[in-house]
Amino acid sequence: MELPKPRASTAMPMARLLLLCLATSSVLEVVAQSNLGRFISIDCGLPGQTGYVDNRSTLSYATDAAFIDANAGSNHNISVQSGTPTLPKSLYSVRSFPDGARNCHTIGSLESGLKYLIRGDFLYGNYDGLNRLPVFDLYLGVNLWTTVNISNPYGAVYAEAIVVVPDDSVQVCLMNTGSGTPFINGLDLRPLKNKLYPLANETQALVLLHRLNLGPTDTSITISYPDDPYDRIWTPYVDATQQWGEISTDVEVPYNADNFEAPSAVMQTAITTQNVSDSIELTLDLGSFPADLLLGYIQVLHFAELKKLPSNSLRQFYIYRNGALQLSGLENAYTPGYLWNGDFYSGSPFQSSSSDYILTLNATPKSTMPPIINAIEIFSVISTALVGTDLNDVSAITEIKGDYQVSKNWMGDPCIPTSVVWVGLTCSYAVSTPPIITSINMSFSALDGLLSSSFANLRNVQYLNLSNNNLIGSIPDALSQLPSLTLLDLSNNKLNGSIPPGFLKRIQDGSLDLRYGNNPNLCTNSRACQPAQVRSKRAIIIVAIVVVITVIVMLVAVLLFCVLRRNKKALKLKNERTTSTSTANVIYGDSSLRLENRRFTYNELDIITTNFQQVLGKGGFGYVYHGILEDGVQVAVKLRSHSSNQGVKEFIAEAQILTRIHHKNLVNMIGYCKDAEYMALVYEYMPEGNLREHIAGKDLNGGCLTWRQRLRIALESAQGLEYLHNGCNPPLIHRDVKTTNILLNTQLEAKIADFGLSKAFSVNNDAYVSTNTLVGTPGYVDPEYQATMQPSTKSNVYSFGVVLLELITGKPAILHDPEPIGIIRWAQQRLARGDIEGVVDSRMGGDYDVNSVWKTAEIALKCTEQASLQRPSMTDLVVQLRECLELGEDRTGIDTNNKPAYTGVSSGANPYMGYKSYTTTWQSNDVSQTKTALDVEHSLRRMPSMDDGPAAR
């Protein structure tokens, strides 16, 4: 706190006083006029585009149409009941927001770094006829301002903050908290001198709790503009007990270039006690403001002596706050100056253990006059240090919103708060830097027109999905220069032109996956895209080349004929080997990829596998054998067993699927065999076997997968599944995702295998496919699929969540503990207690980043939510697992890009404390398999799932 300067109690010469009063009046008028031109007054809910001038204040009011999205909220009027005091005109109209979690007004044309008073006006007035008093939150940008609690339908509520704006605009957002429909009547913004209210700065704002004018002669008048050039609202304080006397003067009380500049109209009145021995005691409520939001309170007390005291008189008093003496120094007391606008305020925020603020003024023993006070202001201090999304990303996505007139609830900051991230966006959060936009999904968003140039300004975006819209024109080469972009989906649009060179280069080096199928006018053949004149010249050259080649071919044919006649025995042996080339054109990304699948005879498979000697494994289809082709390439041969319950249908399904898909994280098919009753598929060989073997401890040297290897395997598996969901046409649902169907090569790179149970689905059917059979493996089957017989992409997500839990824990999908229990329930029980060490595979010896493990566990449990709508998409999983991998790069907390480690929620290291669950009954189905321990568990137990999920990050 600050000790006030000594105030002179002697009278000023009258001439000097008159001159000072005239000067003050002139200054007030100049200040008021200069501020008026920068005032912003908004009547929210006023219909039309035309504003008005308020007769009372002479201030100009504008409609809020230019400050908010056209489709946001609805306009209403208030019908004032008889007997209600006359209201300012701006309070008669209301804009309410029944839709959307967050709705915002954006006020622009501000000066960055300057201090402003921002005020929201709220009067319910039963505008909707429901007589339901709402409670909702109010935000300044990304920082929570206050909670608006309407307790009286015809009582006006004002929310005021003094804040330094960081940019040239500010957003005032209303957040629906589920306790009624948010609404607003008016918004006022007033510029302040930067020296005023010094505790309001770049990192904290002041939220008004009380601003009282004490001792007014007319208690029905509220002082504001033009009496206060900053349009602060000074509420008259009425002494219901009539224990205080009132002092007033008609002479101006000028402010003396201080930190608050209380207006003369306020300082011309004061309250005092009848006797010098009596105390002034004011009790004001602090409890109306949420205690967990504030950094403390500040008090501003305004004093001025209004009487010319005799030379032998003294007005001097002590100031107490909740019983604690406030002044320090020789006298520990305050003496107001005659017609001198003085103040006493907190030099730093103070805390209060009580919900009340009690101010006590006691005369000192020397004082011959009782204490006085003219006005008081009480503020709570809130933090404004929370940083919004990266400004470049905000600018780009806002321009994109405007270019396409996005009708989604895209309001406020794109990434903060995390509970209202813009629909279709995924953001990345770090401790010391602003959030960035890493993924945008605007598929099926009715976008039309050209590709916005603003997409090229999203420097941090990794995944951009603009598929299934009506985009026209060419693909801008500038998009290929986005440094972080790894996937761009432009399929199912109306684009034309050719693939730009920048994209071709990135596709060639493997840094970008471009998807552009079903753009009929898009030229993808480099030769066909050339001008006709160039094509005609090349045609002549090609014809000449063909003639030469034809002659050479004929000569070679004659030579071969002669050789073959001399080698009839060899020719007969070669004729036994029937080779058939099945060619499939698979459009993946930018290239047309030809897959030539060799057809083997059963005798060839017998030779390749050395009489089916080495067994690699066994599945529902049959045994898998190791083989070596003529050129030394190792393969895996999956031979259908005659006793297998998977027959010709599954064989054809897997063969057809593998013929038309190609991805680095999907097992590649080399060929097939359909020789009489023998059926087999020939794959690339994965020497490290399946993931289940490694989790169970296949390594004979006693080693195990590191945490980084586990995360890498999870990410690569997710990439393969994401390709099945979004990169195939039609998309595919695997239906049997499990650790035994994830294979590893010598570099431990993961590839998804076994597509015999996969199903295609239509993207126009919400990614569901109807079936009449339940397939899959116990422990991995989606309970929603089990109940509805409709598998979806989220069924794969559920199974993948089980895989993640296996990678974290090192345990199988079904445990015996000692009774059968699913890994989901087993992990939930321990995570709910914060027992991360009891969940993580102990064989890793603590060699992992705990933040990365927590985040991965959270992802796994979200994947295994009972309701599929609450599960993330596989595209989201790829993004989130990349972030987990970054966290796990360096156990010291800094990865290779010097990014801070994920720290979880601010309240502690365990984001699952307070985690709830509910139970749901599993149906008893055999999942197309022989009954196992899981069936026993299903009949004895109920499986839990998350209610409201782990704490937000």
N, C-alpha and C positions, 0 to 999 in steps of 0.2 A: 504494500500500500504506500501511497505518497503522503507526506506531511504537507498540509496546505501552507501557502505563504502567509505571513502575518497580514491581517486586514486592519486598515486604519479605521478608528471609530470616531475620529473628529469630522466635523461637517465640512463639506466642500464649499468654496465660495459660490454664491448663487449664479453669478454670470457664467462661471466655468461649467456649472451643472447644466444650465440651459443650453449652452453650446454643445455639450456632450450628448444631451438628449436629442437635439436636432440632427447631429451627425449620426447617431445610432439609428434614428428613424430612416434617414437617407440610405444608410448602409443596408438595413433590413430590406428596404424596397429593391435595391440593386441586386442583392443576393437572391431574393425571391424571384425576380424577373429572369436572372441568369439561369437559375435552376429550372424554372418553368419550361424553358425551351428544351430541356433534356429529360423532362418527366415522361414516363410511359405509364398510361392509365388504360387498363383493358377491362371492358364490361363483358364478362364471359357469359355466353348464352344469348347475347343480344342478336336477334335475327338480322339478316341482310349484311350489307357491307358498309353502311353509313353510320358514323358515330354521332356524337353530340357534345355540347358544352354544358357542364353541370352548373345550374343556377347558384347553388350554394357556394361552391369552391371556386367557380370560374375555370375549372380544369377541363381540358378536352379529353373525352373518352372515345376509344376506338372499339370496334367489335373484335372478337378474338378469332375471326375467320382466317386472318393472315398469320396467326401464331400457332395453328394446330392443323393436323391432317383433316382433309375435307370429310372423311368418313368417321371421324372420332367423336363419339358422344352424341347427345341430343339436347335440343334447346327447350327450356320450360320457363314459365312465369310463376311468380308468387302472388297469391291473392291474400292481401293483408287483412287480418281480422279487425273488426271494429275495436277501438280502444288501444290498438297497437300504436306506439309512437311513430311519427313520420320517419321513413327510412331514406337514406341516400338513394338516388335513382339507380345506381349500379347494383344495388342489392335486390332489385325486383326481378332480375333475370338470372337464370341458372343454366349451367351446362353440366349434365350428369353423364356418367360413364358406366352404363350397365354391362358393357362388353369389354373384355381385355383385362389382363392383370395389371397393366400399367398404361397410363395415358398422360401425355406431356404437352405443355405449352413451351414453345421455343421463342425466347426474346432475344433479338439480335441488335446490331448497331450499337454495341457497348464498347467501352474502352478497356482493353485487357489490363489487368493489374490495378484497376481503380476500385474504390469502395462504394457499395450501393446498399440502400435500404430496400429490401424486397418484402412485400406484404401480400398475403392471400386473404380474401374475404369470403366468409362462409355463413350463409343463412338458409337453413333448411326450409322453413315455412310450409312444410308438408306439400311441396310442389308436385309430388307424385301421387298424392291422395292415399298413401299407404300408412302414413303416420309411424314410420319406422326410422328411428334416429340412428344414423350410421356412425361407424368409427373406421377411420382409414389412415394410412400413412402418407406423409408429404415428404418429397425428396427435392433437394437442390442438386441437380445433376445426378451423380452417383452416390451422394452422401445423404443419409437420412436426416431430415430437418426436424420433424416433430410428428406427433400423432394428433390428428384432428378428431376430437371427441365431441359430438353434438349431443348435449344433454337437455337443451331447451329448443323446441321447434321454432320459436320466434325470437331467439336470442342470437345476435350476431357474434361470430367468433372470428378473431383476427390472428393470423399467424405471421409473425414478423421476424426477419433475420437481417443482421448487418453482416455483410460478407464481402470479401475481396474476390472479384470474378477473375478466373485464370485465363479466360479466352474472350473473344469478342461477342460471345453469346452465352446465355444461361438457360437451362431447362428446368422448369418446375413441373414435377411429375406427381400424379396421384396414384397410389398403389392400393389395389383392392386386397384387403386382409381377410375377406370372408365375413365381415361384420356389417354389411350394408353397402349400398351403392355409393361410390365416391362422387362428389359434386363440387363445384366452385362457382362463386358469383363474380369475383373480381380479382385482378392482379395489378399491383402497383409497384413501380420501380422508380426509386429516387436516388440520384447521385449524391454522394457525400464527399466532403473534403477528406483526404487521406489521413489527416491528423486527428479527425474525430474518432472517438471510441478506439483508442490505441490497441486494445486487446483483440480486436478483429484484424486478422492478418491472413497470409496466404494458406495457413494450415488450420486455422480455427475461425469459427463464426460465432456471433452472439445471437441467441434466440431470446426474444423478449418474453418475460413473464409478467412484469408489472411496469407501467409508466403512469404515475399518479401526479395530478396537480392538486396540491394541498391548500386548503383555505380559500377557494374561489368564492366570490360574492354571489355568483349565479351558478348553482350546482347543476343546472340543466344544460350547460354549454360545454361541449368538448372542444378543446383547442387543437387546431390542425392548420393546414394551409389556408390563407396566406399569413396568419399570425406566426406560424412556424414555417420558415422558408424551406425546411426539409420535409414538410408534411408529416412529421411525427404526430401521432394521436396521443394527446394528454387527457386522460380520463379524470374527471373531477372526483375527489374523494369526499365522501359525505360522512361526517361524524354523527353517527346515529345516537351516541350517548350524550352528545353535547357537553362533553367534559373539557373541550378545548375552546380557546378563544381564537378569533381570526384577525389577522392584520392585513391591510392592503394599502396600496398607493396608486395614484394616477400618473405618477412620474415614471418615465421609462427607466428600466433597469438593464443597461447594456451588458452584453457579454464582452469579456475582455480577452479575446483571442485565446480562449481556453480549449479544453479537449472535448467539450460537449455542446457548447453554445445553446443552452436552454433559452427559449424565446422570452422576451420581456413580458409578454402576456401571462406566462406561467410564473415568472419570478416576482410579479407585482402582488402576489398573494402568498400568505404563509399561515401556519397554525402555531399557536403557542399555548402555554398553560396559564391558568388564572393566577397562580401563586408561584413565586420563585422556588419554592420548595417542592413543587409538583414536577413529575416527570412526564415526558412525551413517550408513549410506548405504542409502536405499530407492529401488528402481527400479520404477516403476508404468507400465503401458501406457496410452498415450493414443490409439493408432491404431485402437482398436475403434470409435471414433465417426467418422462421415463428416466429413472435414475441410472440405468445402464448405458444411456447414450451420452451423458454429459461428462465434461472434464472438470466440473465445478461451477461456481456461480461468481458473478461480480455484482457489486452494489455501486450505484452512483447517487450520491446525496447532494442536493442543490440547496445552497444557503445564500440569503441576502438580507441585510438589515434594512427594514423598511421604515423605521422611525429614526428621527434625528434625536439621539440620546444626549442628555446633559453631560457636561464634562465629568461630573462625579458619578456617572452611571456606567455599568459594565454588563454586557451580555456575553457570558462565557459558559460553555457546557462540555461535559464529557459525552463521547459517543460509544455506545456498547452494541455489539452484535451478538445475540444469543448469550448475553451475560459477559462477553469478553471485551475489554477495553480496546478501542481501535487506534487511538492516537498514541504517539510516543514522543518524548521530548521533555523539555523543562516543565512545561505546564500540563502536558497530556490533555489539552483541552482546545476547543475550537472557538474562535471569535469571528462572527460574520462581519463583513465590511458594509458600510452604509451605501446603499444603491450600487453595490458591487456584486456582480454575478459570480459567485464562487462555488466550488464543488469539492467534494471529498469522495474518492473512489478507490476501489481495490486495485492495487498495482499488479496483482496476480490473482488467479482464481482461488476461491476458498471453498472448502468442502463443508458439508453440513450433515451431521448425524440425525438431524430432526427434519421432518417434512415442513416445518415452519421456519420462516425468517422473522426474528424478533429484533426490532430496532428500539433502543432506549436512549433518550437524551436527558441527562441530569445536569442541573446547574452546579457550577463549582462553588466552593465556599466563598470565593471572592466576588462572585457574580451578584449583582443587584437586580438583574432582570432574568425572567424565566427563559428556557431554551425555545428556539423556533426552528422550523424547517419549511422550505418552500415547495420542494418536489422530490420525488424519489423514482429511480429506475432500477429494476432487478432483471438480470439476464442469466441464462444458463449458457455455458460455453460448450460447443460441440466441435468435433473434429471435421475438417474438410480436407484432410490429407489423402483420402482415398482417391487414387488416380483412375481416370476413365480409360477406355480403350485407346490404343495408339491413334494419334490424330490423323495420320495418313490413311489408316484403315477406316476410321470413322468417315472421313471426307469421301473416300472412294465408295463405300457401301451406301452412304447417304445419296450420292449422285446416282448410283445404280437404282436405288429406291425411287428417285424422282424420274429417271429415264423410263422405267417400266410401270410407274404408278402402282407400286406394290401395295396390294390391299391387305397383306398380313399385318398383324399387330406389331409393326416395326416402329417402335417409339422409344425415346430415351437412348441411353447408351447401349450399343449392340451386345456387350459382354457382361456388364455389371448392372444390378446384382445378378449373381449366377442363377437365381431362381427365375429370372425373366429374360434369359438370353434370347435374342431374336430367333424366331422359328427358322430352322434350316441352317443356322450357323453353329460352328464349333469353335471355341476359343481356347487359347493356351494362356496360362497364368503363371507369372513368376513373381518373386518377392519384391525385387527392386526395380522392375521395369513394368510399363503398362501392359495390360492384356493385348493379345494380338488375335486376329481372325485367321484360323488355320484351315477351315473347311466351310464350304458353302454348298448347300443342296437346294437348288431352285428348280428341281425337276417337277413337271406337272404344275407349273405356276402361271400358265397362260401368258408367258412372255412373248411379245411380238416385236417386229422391227429388227434393226441391225444389232449386232453384238456391241454392247456399250464399251466405249474406249476406257471407261473407268475400271473395268476388270483388270486392265493392265497395271493399275496402280496398287493392287493388292499384293504387295511384295512378300507377304508372309503366308499366303494361302498355299496349301498343299493339295487339297482336293476341291475340284470345282465341277459340279454336276449341273449342267444346263439342259439335260435331255428332256424329250417329250414336251417341247414347246413349239412355237411358231416363228422361230428366229430365221431371218433371211439374210442375204448378202454373203460376203466372203468371210473367212476366218482371219482375223487380224494376226499378222506375224508377231506383233508386240506381245501377245500372250505367251509365245514360246520363250520370251526373255524373262518370265517370272522365275526367280532363282529357286523358289521352294516348291514350285508346282511339280507334282509327280503323277497326277491323274486329271485329265480333262475329258468329260463326257458330253459330247455334242450330238449324240445319236437322236434319231426321231425328231428332226427339225426340217427346215426348208432351205438350208444353206446351199450356196453355189460356189463356183470358182474351183480352185485347186488347193491342195494342201501346201501351205507356205514352206519355204526352204528351212526356216528355223525349226519347225516341227519335225521335218524329215531328219534333220541332223540329230535332234534330241531322241527321237524314236530309235535311230540307228545306234546311238551310244547307250540305250537302255535307261535313260534318266526320266523318260516321260511315257506314260500310257495314254494314248489318244484314242478315244472311241467316237466314231462318227457314222455308224451304220444307219441306214434308212434316211439318208439325205439324197433324194433321187437326182438332184441337179448338181451334186458335189462331184467333181472330177477327181478320181483317185488313181487313174492310170496315167503315168507320166507321158506316155507317147500320145495317148488320145487327147491330152490337154494342150498339145502344141498347135499352133496355127496351121491352117490347111496347106499353105505354101511350103512350110518346112516339112510337113508330112509327105507332100508329093515328091520333094527332092529325095527324102530318105527312102521313099517307096522304090524309086529307080535303083538306088544303091542296094536295097534289100533284094530286089529281083535278080540283080546281077550276082549277088552273093549266093542266092538260092540255086541259080543255075550251076555255079561252080561246085557247090556242095553236092548237088544231085549227081554230077559226073563222078565226084569222088566216092559217093555212096555206092554207085553202081560198080565201080572198080573194086571196092572193098567187098561187095556182095559176091562178086565172081570169085574173088580170092577165098572167102569164107566157104563157098560151095565146094571148092576143091579140097580145102582142109577137112571139111566135115565128111566128105566121102571116104577119106583115108582113116577116119576115126569113128567108125560106126558104133563101136562098143561104147565109147565115151558119149557119143550123141544119144544112144539109147538110155544111158544112165541119167543124162541131163533132162531127157524128156519126162522121166518119172517125177522130176521136181517141178510141180506146177506152181508157177508164180503168177499171182494176180495182183495187179496194182489198183488199189481203191483210192481214188483221189477226192479229197474234200477241200473245198475252198472255205477257209475260216477267216472271217473278217475280225481281226483283233487289233484294236488300236489303229494303226495307220497302214498296216501291210496286209497283203493277201498271202496267206501262208498255206503252202501245199503239203499235206500229210500223205505220204505214200506208205500204206500199211501192207506189209507182206503177208501173204497167205501161206501158212505152213501145212504140210501133211503130217499125219500122226507119226509116220516113220521118221520124218525129219526131227520132230520133237524128241523122239526116242533117242536119236543120235546126239542131239544138242544136250540133253540132260543126262547122257550116259545111262540109259535105261532107267530114268527117273530115280536116280540114286540118292541125291542130296535134297532132303526136305527142308525148306526154309520156314514153313509155317502151315497153318490150316485155318480156313474160314468156312463160312456157310456155303460157299461155292464148291469147295474141295481143297485139296492140297496144293501148295505152291512149291515148285522145285527150282533149283539152281541150274542154269544152263550157260553154254558158251557157244556163240555163233562162229561161223567159219572164219570171220575176220578177227576173232579173239574178243569181241565185245560180250561182256557178261549180261545175262538177262534173267528175269524171273518168269517162270511159266506157271500160270494158274490153270490147272486142269480140273475140269468139272468131274466130280465124283458121281457115279451112277446112283448113289444113295442120297445125293444132295437134294434138299428141298428147294433149291434155286435152280430153275431149269432153263429152257430155251428162251423164255421171256426175259429173264434177268441177264442172260448171256448177250442177247441182241441189244438190250438196253445199254449195257456197259460198253459194248463194242461201238454202238452208234454214238454214244456220248464222247468216248475217248477219240473218236475219229474227228469230231468237230470242235474239240476244246484244246487249248494250248496255253499253258501258263507255267512259269518257272516253279510254282509251288503246287503243281498238280503232277502226279506221276504220268509219264509219257508212255503211250502204247506203241510198241514196235510192230506188232503183227497179231494174227489170230489164226485159229485152226477150227475148221468145221468139216471134219472128215468122217462121214457116216455118223456113228453114234458118239464120236469123240468131239468134244468142244474144249477149247483152251484159248487163253489170252496171254500174249507175250509182252512183258513190260521191261522198261529199263530196270536194271538191278540196283537196289538200294542196300549197299553192303552193311550199313549200321543197323539194319533191322527196323523194328517199330519203336515208337516212343514208350509204350508200356514197358518194354524190356529194360530200357534205360532208367525209367523211373523206379522200377523194381530192383535195379542194381545188377545190370548185365555185366558191367566191367569186372573182369576177374581180378584186377589189381586193387579192388576195393574202392575205386574212385566213384564219383557221381557227377551228374551234370551240375555246372555252376549256375548261379542265379542268372547271370547274363545269358548263358546258353539257353536256359529255360525260357527267358523272356523272348530271345531271338526266335526260338522254335514256335512259341505262341504267336508272335507277330507274323511269321511266315505262313503258319497254318491259317491265320485269320485272313491273310492276303489271298490265299487260294480259295477260301470259301467266299470272300467278297467278290472275287472274279466270277464264281458260279452264280452268285445272286445278281450281279450287275453287269458283268462283261459278256455273258452268253446270251444268245438269241435263239430260242426262248431261254429265259433264266432257269436255273436248276436248284432243286432242294436235294441235298445229299441224303438225308434221312438216317444215316448211320455214322455220325461223327463220333469218334472215340479214339483213345490213344493207340489202339492196335491198328487203326486205319491211318495213322500219321507215320510215314516212313522217313528214314534219315539216310543221307548219302555220306560219303567219307568226310565231308566238311561239316557234318551234322546239320545240313540244310534240310528243312522239313518240306515234305510233299504229301498232299492228300491222296489217298488211294481208295479203291473199292467203290465203284459207282453203280453197282448192280441194282441198288435199291433207290437210286436217284429218280426224281420226278421233275418234269418240266411244269412250269406254271405260267399263267398269264399276268402281265404287269397290270392289267386292267381289272384284276380280281383280287386286289389288296394282298397280293403275294401269297394267296392260299391255293391249295389244290385239293379237290375232294377225292377221297379214296374209300374203299370199303374194307381195307385190311390195315392192321396195325403192325408196323415193322420197326425194327431197331433193336437195341441191346439194353437189357435191364440195367438200371443205374444211370442211363443217359437219356431216356425217353422223356420228351416234353409232356408234362401232365395235361396241358391244354389239348395237345394233339391226341393224347390218350383218351380224353373225354369226348372230343368232337369228331375224331377221325379225319381232321383236316390239318395236314402238316403245312407249315409255312416257313419262310426264311427264319422267323424267330424260333422255330423248332431247332434249327441248326445252332442258333445262338444259345439256346438252353443247353444243348449237348456240349457246346464249346465251353460254356461256363464250368461244367463238370471237369472238362480237360484242364482248364486253368487251375481248379482246386487240386487236381492230381499233381500238377507241376509245382504248386506251392507247398503241398503237404508231403509229397512223396508216397501217398497212400492210394489204394485203388478206389474205384467208384463206389464199391460196397465194402464196408468194413465189418469186422466181427469184434464187438467192443464190450462185453463178449458176445452180445446178441447182434444180429444183423442190423446195421444202421447205414443210411446213405451218407456219402461224404458231405453233402450239402448241410444236412442237419448237424453232423459232427463238427463241421467248421463253424457254423452259426453259434453253437453253444459256447465255443471257446472265444470267438471274436466278440461276442456280447459281453464277456467278462474282461475284455482287453488283453486276452492271453495270446498275443501274437507269437511268442516263443513256443507255445504249446501247439501251434498250428504249422509253423514252417518246418520243412524237412530238416531234422537235426543233423543229417549227414553233411549238410553244407557248412557245418561248424561255425555258424554265425557270419559267414562271409557273404553278406548281402546288405543292401541299403534298406533299412526298415521302412522308410517312407515309400520306396518303390514297392515293397511287399504289401504294405497297407493299401496302396492305391490299386494294386493288382487284385487283392482280395475283394476290395469294394467292387471292382469291375465284375469279378466272378459272381458275386452275389446278386448284382443287378442283372446279369445274364440269366440267372436261375429264378427270377421272379415268377410267381405263379401265373400272373396275367401277362400275356405276350406283349401287350401295348406298353408295359412298363420296362420292357427289355430294350437295350440299345440295338441299333442296326449293326450289321457287320462292318459297314464303312466307319461308323463311330468307333467301333472296337479297334480298327486298324489305327486310327488317330490316337486313341487313348493308350494303346499298347506302345506306340512310338514314344509317347511321353513317359511311360513307365520305364522304357529302355533307357531314355535319357537320364532319368533319375538314378538308375542303377549303374550308369557308366562309371561312376567314381564313388566309392563308399565314403569319401571325405566330404561329400556334399556338393562337389563341383564337377560337372561333366566336361567333356572335351570342348564344349563351346562356352565354358565359363558361366553356365547358367546355374543359379542357386537351386538346391535340392528341394523337392516337394516336402513341405513341412506339415501337411495335414491341417486340421482345424485349429483355430487360435486358442481354443480352450484347453488344449492338452494334446498329448501324443496319441491318444486313442480315439479315433473318430466314431467308434461303435458304442461308446458309453451311452446308456439311455436307449439303445437299440431295441425295438419292439418286434414282435412277430405275432402272426395269427396262424391258426391251423386250418387245414382243409383235408378232407378225406380223399384218399387215393382210391380209385377203382381197382379192382383186382383183375388184371389182364395178364396173359402169359407173354405178351409182346413177341408173338411169333417165335418163341424159344421155349425150351424145356424149363419148367419152374426152377427157380434158384432161390438163394437166400433172400433176395430182394422181395420175392413174393411173400415170404414169411413176414418180412418187415412190414410190407404194405398191409397185411392183415392184422398186425398187432399195433401199429403206430399210426399217428397222423404226422404228416410232414409239414414243418413250419416254413413260412416265407416272410419277407420283410413287409412290415406295415407301412411305415413312412420312410424307411431307408436310413442309411447312415447319415451322419451329420454332413451338411453341405461344406464344400471346400472353397 
